[in-house]
C-alpha cells in the first residue's frame, strides 16, 4: 500500500489534504507517491497549527504505525519534483507555479511560506526604520512622575523609555505584570515627545485579536488615564490617548466575502502608533497582513504573554519573534547611554554589550516580571510559575495544600455540574434577568467553565447541552423556535466580515423593547451593544462552557478549569497555564494527577521557519 493510501485509509488526513494530493496526481501521473503524501501532510500541518511539515519529525504530526520514508531521501525526492520550489534566497518570492516550497528543513504550502517571508521582511522594515529625533532631557520631569522608581531597574520604565527610540517594541509578561498600564504611560510619553518637537500629537490605535480582548485593553488604558489625571499629569497629554479599542479585523478593514483587507501595503493604516494586545493569539496570515499595513514611520507595539497557547490557526508568531529578539532582560549600551537622563545609570547586569558585527533582529523586547494582580483575593502566581515551568510535583503540591487564596482543587472530579449545580445555574439564570443587554454582557464575564476539549463528557459541547437542558427544566428559559433563549450566552465560531462578527466574539440573547429575542454583541463602546436577529448570525454555539483556546484573550471573575478524565494530545502546559490565568478572583481546577502530569510534560510547539528568517540564535 502506498504511503498516501495508508494515510488516507487510516483516517489520518482530512478530505482537503487528500484532495490536494489527488489534484497533483491528475496533473502529472508520474508524480511519486512520496511527493503526493508530503503535499497532503503539508496541508494537514497547517490545519494543526504549523507553518509547514518537518519531514524528519512527521511522526509528531500523525500518530500511526507507518513506515515513514528516510527523511534525507524524502527531501531529495521532493527537491527534484516539479511541484516543489527550493529557493536559494530566503527573501525571494517562491515560484508561483510550484504549490510547495522546501526551505529551512520545512515543506510548506507556498502561500504559508510567502506569509513567513513577507512577515519577516515587514518586521525588519519596521524595526530598522528611524524614529523622529527628539531630546530626552525635556521629558525627564514627566518621566519621573510616570515612573517614580525608574532608576531602580523598573522594567515598566525601561519599556516606556525604549519606545522613545525604537519603532518596534515587544512588551511581554504574565497576567498582572502591568503590560497595558505600561502602555498607557508609554503613549503619554510619545505624545509629550511629539509636542516638545513641535509636531502634532500622534494618531494612536489600540487593537487585539478579539473584541473582548480589545475592550479589556481599552478599559485598562482608561483606568490608567484616570489614575494619571489624579496624579497631576497634564490633561492635554491624556486627551490624546484613545478611549476605545478594536479588533484587528476591524482595524484593517474587512471586505465582505474576501480574505483581503482595505488596509495593506498600498493603503497603509492612518496611524502613527499601533498597539496590539494578546499578540500570542495572532496567527501567521493575520500578522503578515497587519505588518504589511503598518506604514513606514509608524511605531508598532506588541503586547503578549509568551507562555500562553499559540494561535489556533497556523503559526506561533509571537514565540518566533521573541526568540529572535532575545530574553528581554537587558538593553543595549547605546540605549542605556542615551536614556540615562530618564533611567539613571543602569546596573551592568541590565546592559547588553554590543556583539561585534553579528547581525541580530533589531526589534526591542522588554519582559515584565513583577505581578500586580489577578486580585488581592487570588494567590495564583506560585501555581502559574510551576505550570509554566512544567513542574508537576510543585503544581500538585500547591493544589493539594489548599494554601493558595481562592484556588480550589477538585481532584478526580469529572462533573462540576453535580458538585456545584445550584451555584452555577443561579449565575447563568441571572443573565436573563439583567436590566439591559450591556449589563448582561458585563455580567457574563463573572464566571465561565473552561475545558481542554470540545467533545466528550468533559467537553464544551456536552457541558453546554447539559446546561441548556438544566436551565430549561428550571423554567423561564423562553426558548425561541430557532433554539435560542433569554440569557443564552453565545460564541461566534466563524468570521463574518459582513456582520463584523469574528471567531471568538461573545454575545448574549435578550429580548428588546418590543419583546423580540435578539442576540447582543459588544459595539464600539461598552454602553452600546449591537443587536442581531439570532437567525441572521454566522455560525455560533452556546458559551456557558468554552474551550481554553476560545477563552484566550478573555478574563473571568471565577474560572472552572475542567480537564479530561483521560489523556489527550491537546493537553499541554501552555493550555493549563492559559486556562488558570483567565481567572481574576477565584479558580477551580478539576482533574486527576495523571492528566495534570501529562499536560505539564508536554510543550505546545509549532513548526515554523520565522525564527531563523528573523535571525534567531
C-alpha positions in Angstrom: 0.0 0.0 0.0 1.3 3.4 -0.9 2.1 6.0 1.8 -0.7 8.3 0.6 -3.2 5.4 0.7 -2.1 4.3 4.1 -2.6 7.8 5.5 -6.0 8.2 3.8 -7.4 4.8 4.7 -6.1 5.1 8.2 -8.2 8.3 8.6 -5.2 10.5 9.3 -5.9 13.0 6.5 -8.7 15.5 6.0 -10.7 15.3 2.8 -8.9 18.6 1.8 -5.5 17.1 2.4 -6.2 14.1 0.2 -7.8 16.2 -2.5 -4.6 18.3 -2.8 -2.5 15.2 -3.4 -5.0 13.8 -5.9 -5.1 17.0 -7.8 -1.3 16.9 -8.2 -1.6 13.3 -9.4 -4.2 14.2 -12.0 -1.9 17.0 -13.3 1.1 14.6 -13.5 0.6 10.9 -13.3 4.3 10.4 -12.8 4.4 12.3 -9.5 6.0 10.0 -7.0 3.7 8.8 -4.2 6.1 10.2 -1.6 5.7 13.6 -3.1 1.9 13.3 -3.1 1.9 12.1 0.6 4.2 15.0 1.6 1.9 17.5 -0.1 -1.1 16.1 1.9 1.0 16.3 5.1 2.0 19.9 4.4 -1.7 20.7 4.2 -2.5 18.7 7.4 0.3 20.5 9.2 -1.3 23.9 8.5 -4.6 22.6 9.9 -2.8 21.6 13.1 -1.2 25.0 13.6 2.2 24.5 11.9 3.5 26.7 9.1 4.9 23.6 7.4 5.8 20.0 8.0 9.2 18.8 9.2 9.8 15.6 7.3 12.2 14.3 9.9 9.6 14.5 12.7 6.4 13.7 10.8 5.5 11.1 13.5 4.8 14.1 15.7 2.1 15.1 13.3 0.5 11.7 12.7 0.2 9.1 15.4 0.2 5.9 13.4 2.3 2.7 12.9 3.5 3.8 9.5 6.9 3.1 7.8 8.0 6.6 7.0 10.5 7.2 4.2 14.0 8.1 5.2 14.0 11.9 5.8 17.1 12.7 3.7 15.9 10.5 0.7 12.4 12.0 1.0 13.9 15.5 0.9 15.9 14.8 -2.2 12.9 13.4 -3.9 10.9 16.5 -3.1 13.7 18.8 -4.3 13.6 17.1 -7.6 9.9 17.4 -8.1 8.3 19.9 -10.5 5.8 20.7 -7.7 8.4 21.9 -5.2 10.4 25.1 -5.3 13.7 25.3 -3.4 14.6 29.0 -3.2 18.3 29.9 -2.6 17.3 33.2 -1.1 15.0 33.4 1.9 13.9 36.8 0.8 13.0 35.8 -2.8 9.4 35.2 -3.9 8.8 31.5 -4.4 7.9 30.1 -7.9 4.2 30.8 -8.3 3.9 27.6 -10.4 5.0 25.4 -7.6 2.4 24.7 -4.9 5.0 23.5 -2.4 8.2 25.1 -1.1 11.1 23.2 0.6 13.2 25.5 2.7 14.9 25.5 6.1 14.1 21.9 6.7 10.3 22.5 6.3 7.9 21.6 3.4 5.4 24.5 3.1 2.3 25.1 1.1 3.6 28.0 -1.0 1.1 30.5 0.5 2.3 30.0 4.0 6.0 30.2 3.1 5.1 33.6 1.4 3.3 34.7 4.6 6.5 33.9 6.6 8.8 35.6 4.1 6.6 38.8 3.9 6.2 38.9 7.7 10.0 38.6 8.3 10.7 41.4 5.8 7.9 43.6 7.2 9.1 43.2 10.8 12.7 44.0 9.7 11.4 47.1 7.8 9.5 48.4 10.9 12.3 47.6 13.4 15.0 49.3 11.3 13.2 52.5 10.4 14.4 55.6 12.2 12.1 57.3 14.7 11.8 61.1 14.9 14.7 62.5 16.8 13.8 64.4 19.9 15.6 65.4 23.0 15.3 63.1 26.0 16.1 65.7 28.7 12.8 67.7 28.3 10.9 64.5 29.2 12.7 63.8 32.4 10.3 65.6 34.8 7.2 63.9 33.2 9.0 60.5 33.1 9.8 60.8 36.8 6.1 61.4 37.6 5.0 58.4 35.5 7.7 56.1 36.8 8.9 57.1 40.3 11.0 54.0 40.6 12.6 54.4 37.2 16.2 54.5 38.5 15.8 51.2 40.3 15.8 48.9 37.2 12.0 49.3 36.8 11.2 47.3 33.7 8.0 49.1 33.0 10.0 52.4 33.0 12.6 50.7 30.7 9.9 49.7 28.2 8.5 53.1 28.1 11.9 54.8 27.6 12.9 52.4 24.8 9.7 53.2 23.0 11.1 56.7 22.5 14.0 55.3 20.5 12.6 52.3 18.6 9.8 51.7 16.2 9.2 48.0 17.1 8.7 47.3 20.8 7.7 43.9 22.3 6.4 44.1 25.8 5.9 40.6 27.3 4.9 39.3 30.7 2.3 37.2 32.5 -1.1 38.3 33.8 -0.9 41.3 36.1 2.6 42.4 35.2 1.3 45.8 34.0 1.6 45.5 30.2 -1.4 47.7 29.5 -0.6 50.1 32.3 2.9 50.5 30.9 1.4 51.0 27.5 -0.8 53.9 28.7 2.2 55.7 30.2 4.3 54.9 27.2 1.7 56.6 25.0 1.7 59.7 27.2 5.5 59.9 26.7 5.2 59.6 22.9 2.6 62.4 22.9 4.9 64.6 25.0 7.8 63.8 22.8 5.9 64.9 19.7 4.7 68.1 21.3 8.2 69.0 22.5 9.5 68.5 19.0 6.8 70.8 17.6 4.8 68.0 15.9 1.1 67.1 16.2 0.0 64.5 18.7 0.5 61.0 17.3 -2.6 59.2 15.9 -2.9 56.1 18.1 -4.8 52.8 17.5 -5.5 50.1 20.2 -6.3 46.6 18.8 -6.5 43.0 19.7 -7.4 39.7 18.0 -10.9 39.5 19.7 -13.5 42.1 20.6 -13.3 41.2 24.3 -9.5 41.5 24.4 -9.7 44.9 22.7 -12.2 46.2 25.1 -10.3 44.8 28.1 -7.2 46.7 26.9 -9.1 49.9 26.3 -10.6 49.6 29.7 -7.2 49.2 31.3 -5.9 52.2 29.4 -8.9 54.3 30.5 -8.3 53.3 34.2 -4.6 54.2 33.8 -5.5 57.6 32.4 -7.8 58.3 35.3 -5.0 57.4 37.7 -2.6 59.6 35.9 -5.0 62.5 35.9 -5.4 62.2 39.6 -1.6 62.2 40.0 -1.4 65.6 38.1 -0.3 64.6 34.6 -1.2 67.3 32.1 -4.8 66.8 30.8 -3.8 67.8 27.3 -1.4 64.9 27.1 -4.0 62.4 28.4 -6.7 63.7 26.0 -4.6 62.5 23.1 -4.9 58.9 24.2 -7.6 56.6 22.7 -10.5 55.6 24.8 -11.6 52.6 22.8 -10.1 49.5 21.2 -11.0 47.5 18.1 -10.4 44.1 16.7 -7.6 43.6 14.2 -10.1 42.7 11.5 -12.0 46.0 12.1 -8.7 47.9 12.2 -7.5 46.5 8.9 -11.0 47.0 7.3 -12.8 43.9 6.3 -14.1 43.5 2.8 -17.3 41.4 2.6 -16.7 37.9 1.2 -13.0 38.5 0.7 -9.9 37.4 2.7 -8.2 40.7 1.9 -8.4 43.9 3.9 -8.9 47.5 2.9 -5.6 48.5 4.5 -2.4 46.9 3.1 1.0 48.0 1.8 -0.6 50.1 -0.8 -3.2 51.6 1.5 -1.5 51.6 5.0 -3.1 52.3 8.3 -3.5 56.0 9.0 -1.9 55.9 12.5 1.5 56.9 13.9 1.4 54.3 16.7 -0.3 50.9 16.6 -0.6 48.9 19.9 -1.7 45.3 19.7 -2.5 43.2 22.8 -2.7 39.4 23.1 -0.2 39.0 20.3 0.2 35.3 21.1 -3.2 34.8 19.6 -2.4 36.2 16.2 -1.8 33.6 13.5 0.7 33.8 10.7 -1.6 35.1 7.9 -3.2 37.8 10.1 0.1 39.0 11.5 1.6 39.2 8.0 -1.4 41.3 6.8 -1.1 43.6 9.9 2.6 44.2 9.5 2.1 44.8 5.7 -0.5 47.5 6.6 1.8 49.3 9.1 3.2 52.4 7.3 6.8 53.3 7.2 7.4 55.7 10.1 4.7 54.1 12.3 5.6 52.6 15.6 4.3 49.1 16.3 4.0 47.9 20.0 3.1 44.2 20.5 2.0 43.0 24.0 1.7 39.4 24.9 2.4 36.5 27.2 4.9 34.1 25.7 3.7 31.2 27.9 0.1 31.2 26.7 -1.2 28.9 24.0 -0.2 29.8 20.4 -2.8 30.8 17.9 -5.5 28.4 16.9 -4.6 28.8 13.3 -1.2 28.3 11.7 1.9 29.7 13.2 3.4 30.5 16.6 4.3 34.0 15.6 5.0 35.7 18.9 7.3 32.9 20.1 9.3 33.2 16.9 9.6 37.0 17.1 10.6 36.8 20.8 13.2 34.1 20.0 14.9 36.4 17.6 14.6 39.5 19.9 16.1 37.8 22.9 15.1 37.4 26.6 14.2 41.0 27.2 16.2 41.2 30.4 18.7 43.8 29.3 19.1 46.8 27.0 22.0 47.7 24.7 24.7 50.0 25.8 23.8 52.7 23.2 20.2 52.8 24.6 21.4 52.9 28.2 23.7 55.9 27.5 21.1 57.9 25.6 18.3 57.2 28.2 20.5 57.9 31.2 18.5 61.2 32.0 15.4 59.0 32.4 16.7 55.7 33.8 19.8 56.8 35.6 23.0 54.8 35.5 21.9 51.3 34.6 23.3 48.4 36.5 25.8 46.4 34.5 23.6 43.3 34.7 20.9 45.1 32.8 23.0 46.3 29.9 23.7 44.1 26.9 27.0 44.7 25.3 27.1 45.0 21.6 28.2 41.8 19.8 30.8 42.7 17.3 29.5 42.6 13.8 26.9 39.9 14.4 23.5 40.6 12.7 20.6 40.4 15.0 16.9 41.2 14.8 16.5 44.8 15.7 13.2 44.5 17.5 13.4 45.5 21.1 11.8 43.3 23.8 11.2 44.1 27.5 10.0 41.3 29.7 8.0 42.4 32.7 8.1 40.3 35.8 6.5 42.0 38.7 3.0 40.8 39.3 0.3 43.4 40.0 -2.8 41.1 40.0 -5.0 39.0 39.5 -6.6 40.4 42.6 -5.6 40.6 46.2 -8.1 37.8 46.8 -6.5 35.4 44.3 -3.0 34.0 45.0 -2.3 32.5 41.6 1.4 33.4 41.0 3.1 30.3 42.6 0.8 27.9 40.7 1.2 29.7 37.4 5.0 29.6 37.8 5.0 25.9 38.5 2.8 25.2 35.5 4.8 27.5 33.2 8.0 25.6 34.2 6.3 22.2 33.7 6.9 21.3 37.4 4.1 18.9 38.0 5.3 18.0 41.5 5.2 21.6 42.7 1.9 22.3 41.0 0.2 19.3 42.5 1.6 20.0 46.0 0.3 23.6 45.8 -3.1 22.5 44.6 -3.4 19.8 47.3 -2.1 22.0 50.1 -5.1 24.4 49.7 -3.0 27.3 50.9 -3.3 29.5 47.8 -6.1 32.0 48.4 -9.2 31.3 46.3 -7.5 28.4 44.4 -9.6 25.2 44.8 -8.5 21.8 43.6 -11.2 19.2 43.0 -9.0 16.1 42.4 -10.6 13.5 40.3 -13.8 15.4 39.8 -15.3 14.7 36.4 -18.6 16.6 36.7 -18.8 20.1 38.3 -22.5 20.3 37.4 -23.1 17.7 40.0 -20.9 19.3 42.7 -21.8 22.9 42.1 -25.0 22.7 40.1 -27.2 25.2 42.0 -24.4 27.9 42.2 -23.5 27.6 38.5 -27.1 27.6 37.3 -28.0 30.5 39.5 -25.3 32.6 37.8 -26.4 31.6 34.3 -30.1 32.2 35.1 -29.2 35.7 36.4 -28.0 36.7 32.9 -31.6 36.7 31.7 -32.7 39.0 34.5 -30.3 41.9 34.0 -31.7 45.3 33.3 -30.0 45.9 29.9 -28.1 44.0 27.3 -25.0 46.0 28.3 -25.4 44.8 31.9 -25.8 41.2 30.7 -22.6 41.4 28.6 -20.8 42.9 31.6 -22.1 40.2 34.0 -21.3 37.4 31.5 -17.6 37.7 32.5 -18.2 36.8 36.1 -18.0 33.0 35.6 -17.0 30.6 32.9 -16.5 26.8 32.6 -13.3 26.2 30.6 -12.4 22.8 29.1 -9.4 21.3 27.4 -11.5 19.6 24.7 -14.6 20.3 22.7 -16.1 16.8 22.6 -16.6 14.1 25.2 -18.1 14.0 28.7 -15.8 16.9 29.8 -16.0 18.7 26.5 -17.5 22.2 26.0 -20.2 21.0 23.6 -21.5 18.3 26.1 -21.5 20.7 29.0 -23.3 23.4 27.1 -26.0 20.9 26.1 -26.5 19.8 29.7 -26.6 23.4 31.0 -29.2 24.3 28.4 -31.3 21.4 29.4 -31.0 22.2 33.1 -31.9 25.8 32.5 -35.0 24.7 30.5 -36.0 22.3 33.3 -35.8 25.1 35.8 -38.3 27.1 33.7 -38.2 30.6 32.4 -35.7 30.0 29.5 -38.3 31.2 26.9 -36.7 29.1 24.1 -37.4 30.5 20.7 -38.2 28.4 17.6 -34.6 28.6 16.5 -33.5 27.1 19.8 -32.3 30.4 21.3 -33.5 31.6 24.7 -33.4 34.6 27.1 -30.0 34.8 28.8 -28.2 32.4 26.5 -24.5 33.1 26.1 -23.3 32.7 22.5 -19.9 32.5 20.9 -19.3 33.1 17.2 -17.3 30.3 15.6 -16.5 31.7 12.2 -15.6 35.1 10.8 -18.4 37.2 9.2 -17.0 40.3 7.6 -20.4 41.4 6.6 -21.7 41.4 10.2 -18.3 42.5 11.7 -18.5 39.4 13.9 -15.5 37.2 14.3 -14.5 33.9 15.6 -14.5 34.1 19.4 -16.8 37.1 19.8 -19.2 36.6 22.8 -22.8 37.7 22.9 -26.0 37.2 24.9 -29.6 36.7 23.9 -32.1 39.1 25.4 -35.5 40.5 24.4 -35.6 44.0 23.1 -38.2 46.7 24.0 -40.7 45.1 21.6 -40.3 41.7 23.2 -38.3 40.2 20.3 -35.5 37.8 21.2 -32.2 39.5 20.0 -28.6 38.5 20.1 -26.5 41.3 21.6 -22.8 41.7 20.9 -20.3 44.4 22.1 -20.3 47.5 20.0 -17.8 50.3 19.5 -18.2 51.1 23.2 -19.4 49.1 26.2 -22.6 51.0 26.6 -24.0 50.5 23.1 -24.0 46.8 22.1 -25.0 45.7 18.6 -28.2 43.7 18.0 -28.7 40.8 15.6 -31.6 38.5 14.9 -30.3 35.1 16.0 -31.3 33.5 12.7 -29.0 36.0 10.9 -25.9 35.3 12.9 -22.9 33.5 11.4 -22.1 30.0 12.8 -22.3 30.1 16.6 -23.0 28.0 19.7 -23.6 28.3 23.4 -20.8 29.7 25.5 -21.6 28.7 29.1 -18.7 26.4 28.7 -15.8 27.2 26.4 -12.5 25.6 25.4 -9.4 27.2 26.7 -8.5 28.2 23.2 -11.7 30.1 22.7 -11.3 31.8 26.1 -7.8 33.1 25.3 -7.8 36.9 25.4 -10.7 37.0 27.9 -10.8 37.1 31.7 -13.5 36.0 34.1 -14.0 36.6 37.8 -14.4 32.9 38.5 -13.0 30.1 36.3 -13.7 26.4 36.5 -11.0 24.6 34.5 -12.2 21.1 33.8 -9.5 18.7 32.5 -10.5 15.5 30.6 -10.7 12.2 32.5 -8.1 10.6 30.2 -5.0 11.9 28.5 -5.3 13.8 25.2 -2.8 15.2 22.7 -4.3 18.6 23.1 -3.1 18.8 26.7 0.0 20.9 27.3 1.5 23.2 30.0 0.5 26.1 27.8 -3.1 25.0 27.8 -3.2 24.7 31.6 -1.4 28.0 32.1 -3.7 29.8 29.8 -6.7 28.3 31.5 -5.8 29.1 35.0 -4.7 32.7 34.2 -8.1 33.5 32.8 -9.3 33.8 36.5 -9.4 37.2 38.2 -10.8 36.4 41.6 -11.3 32.6 42.0 -10.0 29.5 40.3 -11.4 25.9 40.5 -9.3 23.1 38.9 -10.9 19.7 38.3 -8.7 16.9 37.1 -6.6 13.8 38.0 -3.0 13.7 39.0 -2.2 11.6 35.9 -3.8 14.1 33.5 -2.1 17.1 35.1 1.3 15.3 34.9 0.7 14.5 31.2 -0.3 18.1 30.4 2.7 19.7 32.2 5.1 17.3 30.5 4.1 18.4 27.0 5.1 21.6 25.3 2.8 23.0 22.6 5.5 23.7 20.0 4.9 24.6 16.4 7.0 24.0 13.3 7.9 27.4 11.8 10.7 29.0 9.9 10.0 32.5 11.0 12.6 32.4 13.8 15.6 31.7 11.5 14.3 34.2 8.9 14.5 36.9 11.6 17.9 35.7 12.7 17.1 33.8 15.9 20.3 32.4 17.5 
